[in-house]
Structure formats: structure tokens, C-alpha cells
């Protein structure tokens, strides 16, 4: 816990004013609690035994004042504890998401979306208890215990020893329970991520589930994770809930000792009835915060486990590091020099050498797994080479700041991403000030004008989740328009027209040929019409370029390309 507190301290210290106000609330609450015990002495001795009539007014007024101060203290404490908790959780969600989306693609591919969502939502929610409730509550209850113990010792040190000797007995079992709870909390949070992952898959793949009538199958798969989550949580409950009854029993033993020994002190006239009542009240009040401390300490383990999971992500280093240079001019030259990249034990790219100049249209063909998509991903720095280098305008791509590089690159993949925003915002993605004319021109070049004009609100029509109100071909046109709107000098097309019919593809291709004549274009396609007019075609197999040339040259020189060209026609 000390380690986690140390990590939180830079964030916590930003709430000095709020914590100061919480401290005032705690002091008022603790003072009122101690005063509740102290007022028992005059209540018994002066009001009931000595029958001082003025006490009939002072004691009730005193009680009202005590509970008024306690109410104010609790209100101040609750409000500012909630403020700290809500504020820090809101900030941490942004901090964690910022970290995740800035990590390399390898991290995002390896971690399930459900796992990442769980860390941003569930784990951060558990942290709220740690920073907003646990720390102030632990401090308040500890201060209450210290104040009441001090008061008990002040009243009768001899009796205090017998009544409080049981407290150290509580510590060891609490430590054992806390360790077990932390283990269960880690397991619970991991299993929660599994549940979220299953839900994410169900909702993201609803079409195929419906098409295959596998609703029951998916429900059964979810049910397994759901009930495993339940069992882990119940194990934590069985262990955690033992704390309160254990402390109740120990508290009862302590109170029994007080009544026995204190009663004898009263019989022997060593204490007044009022002093004994005040003492008994104070000891009773001591065990309440002690019990709450035990409960808080056991719950802390859940928050500590969540904090460790969050900081694990925040401590993750991206494999793709930013360079220092800004790429300000257009990309006019790209060169791969002996580039190698390994996935586990196999080469995704193996000794790639290619020189691409402004205005060239390069096509990549080959069997699945040949390295075509990896080639494109290297140009947008989803991955860096294990050896060799990629030069952009004569400078190693690693030396550029990633944002400045990506400003000059447009990527269109077979998987189309449509956001829940207007069509115009999707085309001008990432821009706050949308150039309406530029959007319209981009849509015209992408052969999208006809379907856009049929939409109820034109370019300001709201897109549904995943672009569900568009056809597959329409979504691809929007993606191509997005690349055109960005006006990049390096265009990367990975099966960008796979959902279009031949006529639509031909129209887009003719428009793009004029648009890209001063740009570098790299295209992956499985249609002959898409690649036959490329300036150079690279034939890739098992991460290597096994042949290169124009369409007509490769039909004569490369048996691999001849086979692929035959497949393209079919």
C-alpha cells in the first residue's frame, strides 16, 4: 500500500485545499465524538446523582451543539471527499486513455479491447474509493481512535490497559486477510475484463450471431465468464466480511473486561458512576472506529489491486519512440534499405529494398501472409524494423516526430472505420473546423456524390455506429474521401476498393489517377484492374520481394505473378 500511496502522491498533493477542508471536517467530527463520551460524566454525576437543576438545560443544549458540529463536519468531509474522488477519477480516465492510445500498435493488438475498457472504467472506479474515501476515512477513524484512547487513559490509565489490551490481537489476522483479499481482487478485476471482452465481442459481431442463430451459444459462453466472476467475488466476500464479526467479538470481550473491572472500581469508590459511564462510552466508541478501520483496510486491497493494474499500463513503455525532427515538406521519396521485421519466429519482412519517388504508384501483390500489409504498416510506424532502415526524404523515419509524419500520410484499409458523427465530420476526421467545399470535392472524387445527395441531411447526416446506415461500398467511398480530404503526399490503400463493383472502382480509379499524379501511392489489391496500370508491382512471398516490374513485364518474367494474375481475373 505504501508503494501505491507514493505513486498517488503527485496527484493527491494537487488537492491541498480540498484535503484541508476535509481535515477540518474530520477534526469537527472527531471532537464531537470525543465530546459525546465526555458529556456522559456530568450527565450521570451532576444531573442524575447530584441533581443539579441547571444541568437539565446545559446537557441537552450541549448534546445539540455536539451533534450540530458533528453534522457540519461530516457534510464538509463528504462533499470534498466526493469532489476529490470524482475529479481525480475523471482525470485518471483521460490520463489512462491518453497513455493507451499513444502506445504502439503491438500493445493494442496484444491486449483485448475488453481488458482495456475494463481498466479505464472498472479499475478507475475502484481507485475512486482509494483516493476519495479510504484515505480520509482511514485518517478520520485513526484520529478518532487516538483521541478516544487518550481520553480513556486520562480518565483511568489502569482500567484503560485492561480494556484496550485486546487491540493488538486484531492486527495479525487483519494482515493475513488483507493479503488474501488483494489476491482475490486481482483475480476479480481480471475476470471482469473477461466479462467485458465477451460483451464487446457479442455487440461487435451481432450480425454474424444473428445470421448463424448462435444467440444461445454466445449466452452460454458469457454465462461461464459471468458465474466465474460471481464465484471469485463471493470468495472475497467470505474472507472480507469475517473482519467485522471478528472485531465485534473482540470489542465485546474488551467491553466485558471494562464492565467487570470498572464495576469493581465503582464499588470500591475509586471511580464515580459518571466517570465510569464516560469511560464505558469512550471505550464503546473506540471499538466502532477500530471496526471500521478493519473494514476499510480489507476494502483497500481491492483499490490497491486496481491501482496496480492502472499503474502497470501507465508504466508501459511504447516500443515506437518519437524522433526530434518535424516533417514539414511533402513526402517525395521513400526508401527501404535491407528492412527486416520478425513476428515471433517468422519474418514478416525479410531484406526488403525498394526506392519510391514522387508521382509513382506502387502496387503490392502476393498470397495472404506475404507481408503486404506489414509493408504499409511500416510506413505509418505501426512497427519499426528489427534491422535496416526506412528513409523518408532521405531521413530515417525514426527521426521524425510521429504526428508530423502521419500528417503527410493517408491510410485506407479494408476494414472501414465510421464514427458516430456527421458524414462531413467523418470525411474531415480530426478537424474541428470543417471545410464544407473541400468535403464535397473529396466525396465527388470518391464517387460518393450520388448516394450523399440521397441522404436526408446530405453531408450533415448523422452516421450510426460502425456506419450501419451505409452499405459496404458507401463506407469504402467515405474512407477514400477521408484520405483525399487530408490531402496527404503519401497514400496507402490496403484493399481500399474491395467492396465496390467494377464500374464504381473504375470511376474512382480514374479520378485518383489524376489526383495522385504528384503523390506517392502504395496499393494492395486483389483485382487486376486496380494494379495493372501501376508504375511498379512488387510480388511478395513470405516477407520477401520475389519479383518486381510493370504488369506486362511480370506477365513474361514471373511465374508467381502469372499465377496471381490468373486468380485476379477469376
Secondary structure, 3 states (H helix, E strand, C coil): CHHHHHHHHHHHHHHHHHHHHHHHHHHHHHHHHHHHHHHHHHHHHHHHHCCCCCHHHHHHHHHHHHHHHHHHHHHHHHHHHHHHHHHHHHHHHHHHHHHHHHCCHHHHHHCCHHHHHHHHHHHHHHHHHHHHHHHHHHHHHHHHHHHHHHHHHHHCHHHHHHHHCCHHHHHHHHHHHHHHHHHHHHHHHHHHHHHHHHHHHHHHCHHHHHHCCCHHHHHHHHHHHHHHHHHHHHHHHHHHCHHHHHHHHHHHHHHHHHHHHHHHHHHCCCCCHHHHHHHHHHHHHHHHHHHHHHHHHHHHHHHHHHHHHHHHHHCCCCCCCCCCECCCCCCCEEEEEEEEEEECCEEEEEEEEEEEECCCEEEEEECCCCCHHHHHHHHCCCCCCCEEEEEECCEEHHHECHHHHHCCEEEECCCCCCCCCEHHHHHCCCCCCCCHHHHHHHHHHCCCHHHHHCCCCHHHCECCHHHCCCCHHHHHHHHHHHHHHHCCCEEEEECCCCCCCHHHHHHHHHHHHHHCCCCEEEEECCCHHHHCCCCEEEEEECCEEEEEECHHHHHHHCHHHHHHHHHHHC
